Amino acid sequence: MKGKAGSIKISLFLIVTVFTLIGCASIVSKSNWPIKISTTPEQADVRVTDLKEGKDIFVGKTPTIVTLSSKGGYFKSKRYKVEATKEGFQTQTMEIVSTLNGWYFGNIIFGGLIGLVIVDPLTGAMWTLDPKDVNITLAAKTTEAPSEKRSLSIVLIKDVPDELRDKLIRVK
């Protein structure tokens, strides 16, 4: 019986040791996140830029999925700018920011001090990216005619920005 109790104590000791040497968020989470980027209309040019480094991370067309890191350095998170452009539409931008990962607080129970101050901050697993789905609606470009000249433009109602719809004149 002594041998069985001893092996249980050793197993318990090993489990506790493993959990104190690793971070909780590093176990159950990650530091690289797939971000789905879509636009209305589709097939817009999209550029994802790392705001700290000023470097383009991705350049392509929508819809797409881009894997981005939440790790910006020791206890530092990442921020990205997403810019969508398409001929005939206004350029739109949006930001992706890092927020504290809820699993990081699991270190209080499982990961211990090493997980809180070393492992998760170094791996970047203490952060998550928000939003995970980026949906950008591009507004159609409008041109204003000079006041002395009048013009008629025919466009689809869906291409008229909301703020201009109350200025439309119905033609019968």
C-alpha positions, 0 to 999 in steps of 0.5 A: 500500500505504501508504494501506491500512496507514494506513486500517487504523491509523485504523480500529484507533485508532477502535475502541480509542477507542470502547471506551475511551469506553464501558463494557463492561456498558453495551454488552452489558447493561442497567440495567432488568430485567424481573422475573417475579412469580408466586404460589401461589395466583395472583391475589394482590395484589402491591406492589413498593416501592423500599426506599431511597425508600420509594415503591411502584413497582408495585401489581397482581395476579399473575402479572405482569412488572415492569421494575425499574432496578438503578441507585440512583445513582453506584456505588449499587445498588437494593433492592426489597421484594415483598409478596404478599397474598390474602384467607385467606392470610398476607402474604409478603414477599421482597427483590430486590437488586442484585448486581455484573454480571459484564460490568462486569469486561469494562471491564478488557479493553474499556471501560478506566478510563472504563468502570470508573469513569464510564460503567457506574456512571452508567448503572447497568449495573454492577448486575443484579437478583436474583432475576429470577423471584420465586415466592411461596407464600402459606400459608393463615391459621389460627385457633387456638381457645381452649383451653376451646372445641373446634372442627372446621375442614375445609380442603384438605390443600394449604392446611394449612401444613407446620408444622401437618400433623403435628398433623392427626387423620385422620378415617375 
